[in-house]
């Protein structure tokens, strides 16, 4: 008969749910970061006991576990205006600057404010001391594709020129490309999305220095 075992399982699950709900209700913020995130506090009692000899918990005969690996965690920070975004992974750092903060409409001439932003990126590059820096330009899907390709390359060249002058490091090589409307990061059907897609990205490896 399976009814008693099912009742026991449901009863244990009900008790566990009640304990979690009680913990969530009594958790409160005190104005600072809690040492234990609300809802993750240990329960008063252990959950349903697990039988370590259960065959369903064992690997099939002859099977082995996969090799362990380190997952690449990405951290993305965007300023409140959305003009600048920084992405950090285990391997790379990427800065994305929207075209509006760098150039006038349909132009590849940098403003004085843009040069200050690029200078801050150059400071970050010095900290990592990479051998190569990638500078890629992108546009939205308005206008012709050919025009977008040319404009995005011109803008990437302009940003690279300032970086090269600020860094003044002959050991750094640059990979500069213009991708036009390729690789959008937002919806081109809205102006908000197109604004995000009009950008120049600067990427360099994280060396750990």
C-alpha positions, -999 to 999 in steps of 0.1 A, spaced: 0 0 0 14 35 -9 -12 58 8 6 60 43 39 68 26 23 95 4 6 110 35 39 111 53 56 128 24 29 154 20 29 160 57 66 166 58 63 189 27 35 209 45 56 213 76 86 225 55 64 250 36 50 263 68 85 268 83 96 286 52 66 309 52 71 316 89 107 325 83 98 348 54 71 366 75 94 373 105 124 385 83 127 423 84 151 449 71 171 469 96 185 495 72 217 476 64 227 445 45 216 414 64 243 389 71 219 361 60 196 369 30 159 367 41 143 334 34 175 314 35 177 310 73 181 273 84 149 256 93 143 244 128 142 207 117 158 187 90 137 181 59 125 146 48 153 121 55 172 109 25 181 73 22 218 72 10 213 36 -2 184 45 -25 193 32 -60 177 62 -76 205 84 -60 233 63 -75 251 66 -108 243 38 -133 270 12 -134 300 23 -154 289 60 -154 313 87 -142 309 124 -132 320 150 -157 352 170 -151 347 200 -128 348 234 -144 348 270 -133 317 288 -146 322 322 -162 303 347 -141 294 380 -158 289 412 -139 271 440 -157 270 476 -143 252 504 -162 251 540 -151 217 555 -143 214 573 -176 223 542 -196 251 561 -214 278 537 -202 279 500 -194 307 479 -180 307 441 -182 332 420 -162 338 383 -167 365 360 -155 384 366 -187 376 401 -201 364 436 -193 341 454 -217 331 491 -217 302 501 -240 297 538 -246 265 550 -264 272 570 -295 253 600 -282 278 606 -255 307 604 -279 295 619 -312 270 642 -328 243 626 -349 258 609 -380 293 621 -370 326 604 -360 341 636 -344 346 632 -307 335 658 -282 356 670 -253 334 652 -228 338 620 -248 376 622 -246 373 624 -208 352 592 -207 377 574 -230 405 586 -207 388 569 -178 387 536 -198 424 541 -206 431 541 -168 413 508 -165 434 494 -194 466 504 -176 455 485 -145 452 453 -165 482 459 -188 468 438 -217 487 430 -249 456 436 -271 426 459 -270 395 455 -292 375 486 -302 343 477 -321 317 502 -334 280 495 -339 249 513 -352 212 508 -352 193 496 -383 182 530 -396 197 541 -429 216 518 -453 236 489 -441 267 501 -460 265 536 -444 262 520 -409 293 498 -416 314 529 -426 301 551 -397 307 524 -371 342 519 -383 350 556 -383 337 559 -348 357 529 -336 388 545 -352 382 578 -334 379 560 -300 410 539 -307 430 570 -316 423 586 -282 431 554 -264 464 550 -283 474 586 -275 464 583 -238 481 549 -233 512 556 -254 522 520 -251 539 503 -281 533 469 -265 495 472 -270 480 462 -303 445 473 -313 418 453 -332 395 479 -346 363 470 -365 330 485 -376 300 461 -375 272 485 -384 238 471 -374 251 437 -367 250 423 -331 223 445 -316 219 443 -278 184 458 -277 152 460 -298 157 482 -329 119 487 -332 120 514 -304 142 545 -301 153 534 -266 166 502 -281 182 518 -311 200 542 -287 216 512 -269 226 497 -302 244 528 -313 276 522 -293 314 517 -293 327 488 -272 362 486 -258 372 451 -246 405 439 -231 416 408 -212 416 406 -175 452 399 -165 447 399 -128 474 425 -122 
